[in-house]
């Protein structure tokens, strides 16, 4: 898109200047006028093809981190509560945010809002950045006239999930580091250490023990067929990536994640916390139960559990409360089902759901803290097995060699 540099006069008579992107000079002039400026000088900037291609590439590659989206939402909420007009609010966000993608989104939303598009439809045009839950919450806020409160709840959810994901990543960092170190040590020993000792042992004519023979066989296999091994690994990874992008592949992947030892229970607790916190906000916002199930199915982050929400929706269409279908669904612990049943009977469902969310937040935090302690012994055993195997491969023949020398 062409860029135009301009000079204009603002509402107090001061000269302002800047750069604006538009398809034509007339559209650029209209956009400047929409900002409350009177343009005095407007001309198209000439860019080299390299500059244009690099700019386009940067915008294409730009991603929006969770922390950047949270900051964007906080700034939106603050200006909304301060009574800043929507078009002016979006213009400030366009100038203020540092992320190129969010700049582009704010400019697009500003243009849409000037054209009379509703706010939630303006957000909905950018599904890669704003989730189904995000857009649905804004639609509920526009309908009820409680948009600032909705942004408060959105920020709570985003902060809450960002913290849980950060805690899980931090807990995974140690075991992943150890596993990578184990793999590197395995290949270094197999490709550099074992071959040198194997040459010495073969010249001595020793009868090699089983660990040494296995090590030499693995080395020879890698040396002779390394291209098959590398090609096989690349093929498996590529096939897995494409398969997990399919609907069935996502279901299988998420099902396996829930059944993983140690980690599966942590992921399930995190999902229950997410379910309860989002459902509580949807309930307090007056979102219909069937629409809530549809939003939860699209935002819960696990295909296996999303299928259960689809089944629950079918049961709800036939009539009755939600606790019955939840009881028949998989993965929902009895404590969740029983507390939701109590919430239905007492009429304070949103409070009960918040209690469930707090309970599972504590459970996730406790489980993450225990994770390193539980996985530490397993990693130590794995490390000892790798080092011990190669130690036996080297030192058993050397022991026999010393006997011969004596």
N, C-alpha and C positions, 0 to 999 in steps of 0.2 A: 504494500500500500504506500502511495506517495506521502512524503512529509512536507509540510509547509511551515516556514518560519513567518512569524507575524509580529507586528507592533500594533498595540491598541490602547484605547483610553478606557479606564475603569469608571465606576460610578462616582468617584470623588475627583475625577479629572487627572489622575496620575497615569503616566505611560507605563504600560506593562508589555513584556515581550515573552515569546516562548515558541515552542514547536508543537504542531498538531498533525495527526495523521488523518487523512480523508481520501476518498476516491477522486474527488475533483476539487477545484478551487472554490466553486460555489458552495459545496457541502462544507468545506473548511470554514468559509466565511459565516455560514449559518451556525456552525458549531461554536465559533468564537462569540457570535452574537447571543447564543443561548446561554453562555457563561456570564452574560451581563456586560460584555465589552463592546466597544465601538472600534472595529478594525480600521487602521489607517494605512498599514503597509502589509501586504500579504504576497509571498512569492514561494514557489516550489523549490525545495532544496535538491540540488543535484548530487546524487550519490554514485560512487563507482560500483560496478557490478560485483566486485569483491566485497565491498561494504554491505551491499544489499543482501548478498548470499550469506554472509556471516551473521548479519542481524536476523535474517529469517531462520538460520540454523540455530542460533541462540534461543530464539523464541520457541522453536520446535522442540528443542532438547530441555527447555526449562521445566522443572517439576515443582510441585507445591508440597513442602514438608508439612507434617502435622502441626509443628510449632508455629509455622508461618500462617497456616489457616486459622489457628487459634487466635493469633495476634490480630489478623484481619477481622475476625468475628468480634473480638473485644473492642477494636476501634469502631467498628460499625455500631455496636451496642452503645458505646459511650456517646457518640455523636447523635444517635437516635434519641437517647434519653435527654440530651441537651437541647433537643428541638431543632436540630439542623435539617433544613429541607432535603428531601431524598436526592434530588439531582446534585445539589451542592455537596452532599455527603459522599456520593459516589465519585465526584470530581476530586475531592480531598483525598479519598482513598487511592485514586489513580495516581495522584502526584506523590503520595506519602509512602506507599508500599514499595519495597525494593525488589520484590520478585517480579520478573518480567511477565510470567504467566498471569499473575494476579492483576498486574497493571492492565494487561489486555482484557481480562475479564471485567474489571471495574469500568473500563472505557465502553465495552460492549453493553454492560448493564445500564450505564448512564444513557447511552443512545436509545436503548429499548424503553427505558423509563420515560424519556422525552416523547417517545412515540405512543405512549399510553399503555404500554405493557405492564401487567401487574408485577409486583416484586417477586412473588414466588415463581412466576413464569420466566422472569429474567434470570433467576438463579437456576431454574430447571434446564436452561439451554446449555449448561456447563456440567453435565453429569460426571465427568472425570474428576472434577474438583469438589462439587457439592453432592453429597450422597442423597439417596432417596429420603432418608430420615430428615436430613437438613432441610430439603425443599418442602417436605410434608409439614414439618414443624412451622416453617414460615407461612405456609398456606393457612394452617390453623390459627396462627397469630394474626394474620390479616383478617380472617373471617371473624374472630372474636374481638379484635381491636386491642389485643394485649401483646403486641409485637415485642416491646422491650422485655417483658417477662419471659417470652419464648426464647429470646436471645440469651437471657440469664441461664435458662435450662439447657440450651444448646452448649454454652460454654462449660457448664458443669459436666455434661456428658463427654465432651471432647477432652477436657482436662482429666477426667476420671479414666477414660480409656487410654490416653497418652501415658498416664502414670503406670497403669497396669502393664502395658506393652513394654515400657522402659524397664520396669522391674523384672519382667520375664527375660528380656534381652540381656540385662546385667547378670542375671543368674545363669544364663546360657553361655556367657562369654568364657568363663573358666573351663567348663568341660569341652567346649569347642576348641579352645587353645590347646588343651592337652591332647585331644584327638588328632589335631593337625600335626602337633609335634611328634606323636607316635607314628603317624603315617610317614612323615619325613625321615624319622630315625630308621624305620623299617626299610625304606628304599635306599638310604645311604649305606646301611650295613649290608644290604643284599647286593648292591651294585659295586661297592668299593672295597669293603672289608673281606667278605667271603671269597671273592675270586682270587685275591692274593694268597690267602691261606690255602685255598683249594689246590693251587699250583704246587705249593710246598708239600702238601700231603700226598699228591699224586706221584711226585718224584720220589718220595720216601717209600712208596708202595704199601701204604697203610690200608688196612681194612677199615673203611670209614663207618662211624656209627650212624644210626638213623637220622638224628637231627642234622648232621652235616650233609648227608645225602639229599635230604629234603631241601636244604638251603641251596645246594649246588644245582639241584633240578630246577628250582624256582628261578635261579639266576640264568641258567641256560635257556629256559623257556622265555624269559623276558628278553634276553639278548637276541634269540633267534626269531621271536614272533612279536617284538615290541609294536610293530605297526598294526598287527591284528588287535593287540590289547588296547592301543590308543584309539583305533578306529571303532572298536567295540564299545569302549567307554563313551566316546562322542555320540555314537548311534543310540546307545541306551539313554543318555541324557537328553538328546534331541527328541527321541520318541516319547520320553516321559513328559517333557515340557509341552509338546503338542497334545498328548493325551490328557494331561491335567487341565488343559484349556477347554476341553469338551465338558458337556454337562455331566456325563457319567463319570468322567475322570475326576472332576471336582468332588463328586459324591464319594468316590472310592478313597480319594486322598483325605478328605475330611473325616470319613469313617475310620480310616487307619489312625489318624491323629488322635481321635477320641479313645482308641484302644491301646495306645502306646503305654508301656509301663512307666510309672512315675509321672511322666509328662501329661498323659491323657487326662488324669484327674485334675491337674492344674488348669488345663485348657477348658475342661467342662465347667469348673468353678468360675473361671473368667467369663465364659459364655452365659452362665446363669446370672452373674452380676450385671452383665450387659443387658440381658433380657429384662431383668427386674427394673433397672434404672430407666431404660427406654420406655417400657410399658407403663411405669409410674407417671412419667411425664406426659405420655399420650393420654392416659386416663384423666389426669388433672387438667389437661388441655381440652377435654371434651371430645376427643377423636372417637368416632364409632368403633365398636369392638372388632368388626370385620376388617375395617380399614387398618386398625392397629395390627391385626394379625398379618395383613399384607405387607405393612411397613416392616414389621419384625422379621418376616420371612426374607425380605430383601436386604436387611441391614444386620442380621445376627452374625454373619461372617462364617457360617458353617453350613454347607449344603445338606449334610445329613440331618441336622436339626431343622433346617428350612423346610424340608419335606414334611416334618412332623407338624409344622405350623400350617402347611397346606391342608393336611388331614384334619387338624383342629378347626380350620375355617369351614370345611365341609360339614363337620358335626355341628358347628354353631349355626349354620344356615338352617339346619333341621330343628333348631330351637334348643333352649336350655342354657345353663351357665358354662363357664370356661373350665371350672375345676374338674368336671367329669371327663371331657376330652383330654385334658392335661394328664389325668390319671392313667388313661389308656395309651398315651403317647410314650415313646421311648425317651430315655436320657434325663427326664425331669425327676429329680429326687423327691421322695415322699414329703420332706419338709417344705419344699416349694409348693407342691400340690395342696397340702393341708393348710398352709398359711393363706394361700389364695382362696381356698374354700371358706376360711374364716373371714377374709376380707369381703367376699361376696355376701355372706350372711350379715355382717355388721355394717356394710355400706361404706367402709373406709378402705377401699381397695388400694388407692394410691399410697396411703400411709403404710399399709402392709407390704406393698411392693418395695417401698424405700427401705423398710426394715430388712427385707430379703437381700436387697442390694448391699446394704451395709454389712450384713452377715457374711456374704460371699466375698466382699472386699477384704474383710479380715481373714477369711479362709485362704484366699489367694496370697495375701501378704505372708501369712504364716507358712504356707506351702512353699513359696519361693525362697523364704529364709532357710527352710529345711532342705531345699534341693541340693545345695552344694555339699551339705553334710552327708546326704544320702548317696549322692553320686560319686563323692570322693573315693570311698573304698573300692568301688567298681573300676574307676580309672586307675587306681594304684595297682589293682590286680592285673588289669590289661597291660600296664606299663611293665610290671614285673614279668608277665608272660612273654612279652616281646623281647625284653632284654635277656631274660633267662634262656629263651630258645636259642638266641644267637650266641650267648655265652657258652652254652653246651655244644653248639655247632663248632666253635673254635677250640675250646679248652679240652674237650674229650679226646680229639685226635692229637693235640699237643701233649697230653698226658701219655698217650701211647708212644709218641715220638721220643719223649724223654726216656721212656723205658728202653727203647731200642738203642739210643745213644749210650745209656749206661751199660 
